[in-house]
Amino acid sequence: MHANSTYRPRFTERRMASLLGLSEEEFSRLSHSGLRDLTDSYGVVYKYYIQFSPNNDKELLERLNLNRSQTVYFTPDQLNG
């Protein structure tokens, strides 16, 4: 078992807003899944993501680097920094 398999970064609006290039107020207006993780077959987290509702303010969504499923991905290094 890897030592970082149970590590969970702190999810704060300030941190997520900063990573997404939004103000805290803008981020707080968005409806989203919250920070979720993806793990490998050993249970080690290799990626984090937030999925945004398509019903959010279109202008804010356009500022995010969303994929077709309205999701933004982060590496563990991005969240640890």
VMD Tcl script that builds the backbone (N, CA, C; Angstrom):
set m [mol new atoms 243]
animate dup $m
set s [atomselect $m all]
$s set {name element resname resid chain x y z} {
  {N N MET 1 A 0.836 -1.179 0.000}
  {CA C MET 1 A 0.000 0.000 0.000}
  {C C MET 1 A 0.881 1.243 0.000}
  {N N HIS 2 A 0.547 2.204 -0.820}
  {CA C HIS 2 A 1.315 3.436 -0.904}
  {C C HIS 2 A 0.916 4.392 0.217}
  {N N ALA 3 A 1.886 5.131 0.688}
  {CA C ALA 3 A 1.658 6.025 1.821}
  {C C ALA 3 A 0.646 7.123 1.505}
  {N N ASN 4 A 0.592 7.575 0.257}
  {CA C ASN 4 A -0.302 8.677 -0.061}
  {C C ASN 4 A -1.671 8.225 -0.528}
  {N N SER 5 A -1.980 6.955 -0.424}
  {CA C SER 5 A -3.252 6.463 -0.946}
  {C C SER 5 A -4.456 6.995 -0.173}
  {N N THR 6 A -4.259 7.392 1.083}
  {CA C THR 6 A -5.382 7.901 1.852}
  {C C THR 6 A -5.332 9.417 2.000}
  {N N TYR 7 A -4.321 10.054 1.434}
  {CA C TYR 7 A -4.213 11.511 1.523}
  {C C TYR 7 A -5.354 12.167 0.758}
  {N N ARG 8 A -5.975 13.138 1.366}
  {CA C ARG 8 A -7.064 13.877 0.724}
  {C C ARG 8 A -6.743 15.360 0.840}
  {N N PRO 9 A -6.549 16.054 -0.281}
  {CA C PRO 9 A -6.221 17.479 -0.173}
  {C C PRO 9 A -7.377 18.257 0.436}
  {N N ARG 10 A -7.048 19.361 1.048}
  {CA C ARG 10 A -8.090 20.205 1.635}
  {C C ARG 10 A -8.860 20.879 0.524}
  {N N PHE 11 A -10.151 20.715 0.543}
  {CA C PHE 11 A -11.015 21.342 -0.438}
  {C C PHE 11 A -11.539 22.634 0.150}
  {N N THR 12 A -10.999 23.741 -0.313}
  {CA C THR 12 A -11.505 25.034 0.124}
  {C C THR 12 A -11.937 25.816 -1.108}
  {N N GLU 13 A -12.938 26.635 -0.938}
  {CA C GLU 13 A -13.398 27.451 -2.055}
  {C C GLU 13 A -12.281 28.355 -2.554}
  {N N ARG 14 A -11.507 28.881 -1.635}
  {CA C ARG 14 A -10.400 29.766 -2.031}
  {C C ARG 14 A -9.411 29.033 -2.916}
  {N N ARG 15 A -9.036 27.830 -2.517}
  {CA C ARG 15 A -8.050 27.049 -3.286}
  {C C ARG 15 A -8.607 26.655 -4.650}
  {N N MET 16 A -9.835 26.158 -4.692}
  {CA C MET 16 A -10.431 25.745 -5.964}
  {C C MET 16 A -10.638 26.942 -6.888}
  {N N ALA 17 A -11.099 28.048 -6.340}
  {CA C ALA 17 A -11.294 29.250 -7.143}
  {C C ALA 17 A -9.976 29.686 -7.766}
  {N N SER 18 A -8.923 29.675 -6.977}
  {CA C SER 18 A -7.605 30.070 -7.470}
  {C C SER 18 A -7.139 29.148 -8.604}
  {N N LEU 19 A -7.270 27.850 -8.418}
  {CA C LEU 19 A -6.860 26.899 -9.455}
  {C C LEU 19 A -7.662 27.063 -10.746}
  {N N LEU 20 A -8.909 27.469 -10.613}
  {CA C LEU 20 A -9.781 27.620 -11.778}
  {C C LEU 20 A -9.733 29.018 -12.388}
  {N N GLY 21 A -9.030 29.940 -11.735}
  {CA C GLY 21 A -8.943 31.297 -12.253}
  {C C GLY 21 A -10.193 32.116 -12.007}
  {N N LEU 22 A -10.885 31.807 -10.928}
  {CA C LEU 22 A -12.113 32.507 -10.568}
  {C C LEU 22 A -11.938 33.179 -9.218}
  {N N SER 23 A -12.810 34.131 -8.925}
  {CA C SER 23 A -12.845 34.694 -7.579}
  {C C SER 23 A -13.600 33.706 -6.686}
  {N N GLU 24 A -13.442 33.858 -5.378}
  {CA C GLU 24 A -14.185 32.994 -4.449}
  {C C GLU 24 A -15.686 33.173 -4.633}
  {N N GLU 25 A -16.112 34.384 -4.871}
  {CA C GLU 25 A -17.532 34.669 -5.047}
  {C C GLU 25 A -18.061 33.974 -6.306}
  {N N GLU 26 A -17.287 34.028 -7.393}
  {CA C GLU 26 A -17.708 33.364 -8.631}
  {C C GLU 26 A -17.796 31.853 -8.425}
  {N N PHE 27 A -16.787 31.289 -7.773}
  {CA C PHE 27 A -16.787 29.851 -7.531}
  {C C PHE 27 A -17.967 29.447 -6.655}
  {N N SER 28 A -18.295 30.255 -5.660}
  {CA C SER 28 A -19.391 29.909 -4.744}
  {C C SER 28 A -20.746 29.906 -5.449}
  {N N ARG 29 A -20.856 30.592 -6.579}
  {CA C ARG 29 A -22.111 30.619 -7.335}
  {C C ARG 29 A -22.289 29.390 -8.225}
  {N N LEU 30 A -21.244 28.598 -8.396}
  {CA C LEU 30 A -21.311 27.448 -9.296}
  {C C LEU 30 A -21.836 26.195 -8.592}
  {N N SER 31 A -22.698 25.481 -9.277}
  {CA C SER 31 A -23.181 24.187 -8.793}
  {C C SER 31 A -22.239 23.119 -9.339}
  {N N HIS 32 A -21.694 22.283 -8.440}
  {CA C HIS 32 A -20.698 21.291 -8.852}
  {C C HIS 32 A -20.725 20.077 -7.932}
  {N N SER 33 A -19.974 19.058 -8.319}
  {CA C SER 33 A -19.944 17.791 -7.592}
  {C C SER 33 A -19.109 17.830 -6.324}
  {N N GLY 34 A -18.283 18.857 -6.168}
  {CA C GLY 34 A -17.284 18.844 -5.114}
  {C C GLY 34 A -16.068 18.083 -5.623}
  {N N LEU 35 A -15.001 18.131 -4.886}
  {CA C LEU 35 A -13.767 17.475 -5.298}
  {C C LEU 35 A -13.907 15.964 -5.146}
  {N N ARG 36 A -13.656 15.246 -6.221}
  {CA C ARG 36 A -13.725 13.771 -6.229}
  {C C ARG 36 A -12.386 13.236 -6.694}
  {N N ASP 37 A -12.131 11.957 -6.429}
  {CA C ASP 37 A -10.856 11.395 -6.868}
  {C C ASP 37 A -11.035 10.173 -7.758}
  {N N LEU 38 A -9.997 9.899 -8.519}
  {CA C LEU 38 A -9.900 8.689 -9.330}
  {C C LEU 38 A -8.702 7.918 -8.813}
  {N N THR 39 A -8.877 6.608 -8.613}
  {CA C THR 39 A -7.803 5.789 -8.069}
  {C C THR 39 A -7.419 4.685 -9.040}
  {N N ASP 40 A -6.190 4.221 -8.889}
  {CA C ASP 40 A -5.747 3.095 -9.704}
  {C C ASP 40 A -6.162 1.788 -9.025}
  {N N SER 41 A -5.755 0.675 -9.581}
  {CA C SER 41 A -6.172 -0.628 -9.049}
  {C C SER 41 A -5.623 -0.920 -7.647}
  {N N TYR 42 A -4.629 -0.125 -7.208}
  {CA C TYR 42 A -4.087 -0.284 -5.862}
  {C C TYR 42 A -4.730 0.672 -4.861}
  {N N GLY 43 A -5.657 1.484 -5.339}
  {CA C GLY 43 A -6.315 2.443 -4.465}
  {C C GLY 43 A -5.581 3.756 -4.325}
  {N N VAL 44 A -4.542 3.982 -5.126}
  {CA C VAL 44 A -3.768 5.212 -5.066}
  {C C VAL 44 A -4.432 6.261 -5.966}
  {N N VAL 45 A -4.651 7.424 -5.409}
  {CA C VAL 45 A -5.275 8.507 -6.172}
  {C C VAL 45 A -4.287 9.026 -7.213}
  {N N TYR 46 A -4.729 9.084 -8.461}
  {CA C TYR 46 A -3.869 9.618 -9.509}
  {C C TYR 46 A -4.444 10.879 -10.156}
  {N N LYS 47 A -5.678 11.207 -9.851}
  {CA C LYS 47 A -6.295 12.389 -10.430}
  {C C LYS 47 A -7.505 12.784 -9.586}
  {N N TYR 48 A -7.765 14.083 -9.555}
  {CA C TYR 48 A -8.947 14.622 -8.904}
  {C C TYR 48 A -9.780 15.355 -9.948}
  {N N TYR 49 A -11.061 15.507 -9.667}
  {CA C TYR 49 A -11.893 16.235 -10.618}
  {C C TYR 49 A -13.076 16.898 -9.926}
  {N N ILE 50 A -13.618 17.890 -10.628}
  {CA C ILE 50 A -14.867 18.542 -10.244}
  {C C ILE 50 A -15.727 18.582 -11.497}
  {N N GLN 51 A -16.966 18.137 -11.362}
  {CA C GLN 51 A -17.902 18.187 -12.483}
  {C C GLN 51 A -18.903 19.305 -12.210}
  {N N PHE 52 A -19.125 20.140 -13.214}
  {CA C PHE 52 A -19.996 21.296 -13.078}
  {C C PHE 52 A -21.323 21.058 -13.783}
  {N N SER 53 A -22.384 21.574 -13.189}
  {CA C SER 53 A -23.704 21.471 -13.783}
  {C C SER 53 A -23.765 22.351 -15.035}
  {N N PRO 54 A -24.383 21.850 -16.105}
  {CA C PRO 54 A -24.541 22.680 -17.299}
  {C C PRO 54 A -25.530 23.832 -17.085}
  {N N ASN 55 A -26.232 23.823 -15.968}
  {CA C ASN 55 A -27.196 24.883 -15.659}
  {C C ASN 55 A -26.562 26.108 -15.005}
  {N N ASN 56 A -25.246 26.087 -14.835}
  {CA C ASN 56 A -24.535 27.240 -14.272}
  {C C ASN 56 A -24.505 28.386 -15.276}
  {N N ASP 57 A -24.095 29.542 -14.775}
  {CA C ASP 57 A -23.912 30.729 -15.602}
  {C C ASP 57 A -22.959 30.392 -16.756}
  {N N LYS 58 A -23.452 30.523 -17.982}
  {CA C LYS 58 A -22.672 30.153 -19.178}
  {C C LYS 58 A -21.369 30.932 -19.271}
  {N N GLU 59 A -21.392 32.190 -18.867}
  {CA C GLU 59 A -20.194 33.013 -18.919}
  {C C GLU 59 A -19.089 32.454 -18.018}
  {N N LEU 60 A -19.474 32.014 -16.825}
  {CA C LEU 60 A -18.486 31.418 -15.914}
  {C C LEU 60 A -17.981 30.086 -16.459}
  {N N LEU 61 A -18.887 29.263 -16.974}
  {CA C LEU 61 A -18.473 27.962 -17.515}
  {C C LEU 61 A -17.508 28.112 -18.670}
  {N N GLU 62 A -17.699 29.126 -19.486}
  {CA C GLU 62 A -16.812 29.350 -20.630}
  {C C GLU 62 A -15.404 29.719 -20.197}
  {N N ARG 63 A -15.239 30.239 -19.009}
  {CA C ARG 63 A -13.919 30.609 -18.494}
  {C C ARG 63 A -13.141 29.408 -17.963}
  {N N LEU 64 A -13.831 28.303 -17.765}
  {CA C LEU 64 A -13.186 27.102 -17.225}
  {C C LEU 64 A -12.705 26.209 -18.355}
  {N N ASN 65 A -11.719 25.408 -18.081}
  {CA C ASN 65 A -11.178 24.478 -19.067}
  {C C ASN 65 A -11.936 23.152 -18.951}
  {N N LEU 66 A -13.212 23.182 -19.343}
  {CA C LEU 66 A -14.081 22.010 -19.202}
  {C C LEU 66 A -13.966 21.077 -20.392}
  {N N ASN 67 A -14.098 19.792 -20.117}
  {CA C ASN 67 A -14.208 18.836 -21.218}
  {C C ASN 67 A -15.686 18.694 -21.572}
  {N N ARG 68 A -16.010 17.781 -22.464}
  {CA C ARG 68 A -17.391 17.637 -22.930}
  {C C ARG 68 A -18.364 17.242 -21.830}
  {N N SER 69 A -17.865 16.619 -20.775}
  {CA C SER 69 A -18.752 16.221 -19.679}
  {C C SER 69 A -18.769 17.250 -18.544}
  {N N GLN 70 A -18.363 18.488 -18.865}
  {CA C GLN 70 A -18.408 19.598 -17.910}
  {C C GLN 70 A -17.501 19.355 -16.701}
  {N N THR 71 A -16.342 18.745 -16.940}
  {CA C THR 71 A -15.448 18.334 -15.862}
  {C C THR 71 A -14.074 18.985 -16.013}
  {N N VAL 72 A -13.474 19.339 -14.877}
  {CA C VAL 72 A -12.098 19.823 -14.824}
  {C C VAL 72 A -11.311 18.824 -13.978}
  {N N TYR 73 A -10.125 18.448 -14.476}
  {CA C TYR 73 A -9.268 17.489 -13.779}
  {C C TYR 73 A -8.048 18.188 -13.193}
  {N N PHE 74 A -7.581 17.664 -12.063}
  {CA C PHE 74 A -6.394 18.168 -11.395}
  {C C PHE 74 A -5.476 17.001 -11.042}
  {N N THR 75 A -4.184 17.247 -11.115}
  {CA C THR 75 A -3.227 16.245 -10.652}
  {C C THR 75 A -3.043 16.433 -9.148}
  {N N PRO 76 A -2.584 15.403 -8.455}
  {CA C PRO 76 A -2.290 15.583 -7.028}
  {C C PRO 76 A -1.289 16.724 -6.783}
  {N N ASP 77 A -0.317 16.887 -7.678}
  {CA C ASP 77 A 0.667 17.962 -7.510}
  {C C ASP 77 A 0.013 19.336 -7.564}
  {N N GLN 78 A -0.980 19.521 -8.419}
  {CA C GLN 78 A -1.669 20.805 -8.490}
  {C C GLN 78 A -2.361 21.130 -7.179}
  {N N LEU 79 A -2.920 20.138 -6.536}
  {CA C LEU 79 A -3.651 20.372 -5.297}
  {C C LEU 79 A -2.741 20.440 -4.076}
  {N N ASN 80 A -1.549 19.888 -4.180}
  {CA C ASN 80 A -0.618 19.912 -3.056}
  {C C ASN 80 A 0.177 21.201 -3.003}
  {N N GLY 81 A 0.217 21.938 -4.120}
  {CA C GLY 81 A 1.059 23.122 -4.229}
  {C C GLY 81 A 0.630 24.292 -3.433}
}
mol reanalyze $m
mol bondsrecalc $m
mol representation Tube
mol addrep $m
